[in-house]
């Protein structure tokens, strides 16, 4: 398996440390990719997104959604009330989990709901006015000369 060295990237860029750190995390071979629980990410509008996580068997009290250091963390832990039950077949996984989603800049969580075994987390991208593109008017040379002051 190939390994990539991102050291030249660190030397040639300024202010992109977060991107380089994300590339390092992605390229780590020893970190297994979690597959439980399954989830969908959908774009619901121009600047709105929804993450839907299949959490069958968990109630609202057992689910936890939090935003910490630019990451959305969804976790669940089932209460130990299954000790008095005897299963002949147990196909519904209710094991504890923690799923992390890296949030882009200016993306915030606007709400969460739990319905029919699905946890829906709504996200909104809010770009500040100062960062939005704006058109700069180009003046003719006469306007520039009018504003010069001679000393």
ZIVENKA-V437568 format. One record per helix or strand of 2 or more residues. SS is the DSSP state (H for helix, E for strand). FROM is the first residue (numbers start at 1). LEN is the number of residues. Records with the same first field share a line. If there is no record, write none. Layout:
SS->FROM-LEN / FROM-LEN
//
This chain:
H->7-6 / 17-11 / 60-3 / 129-3 / 141-6
E->39-7 / 48-7 / 63-6 / 71-6 / 97-6 / 107-9 / 118-8
//
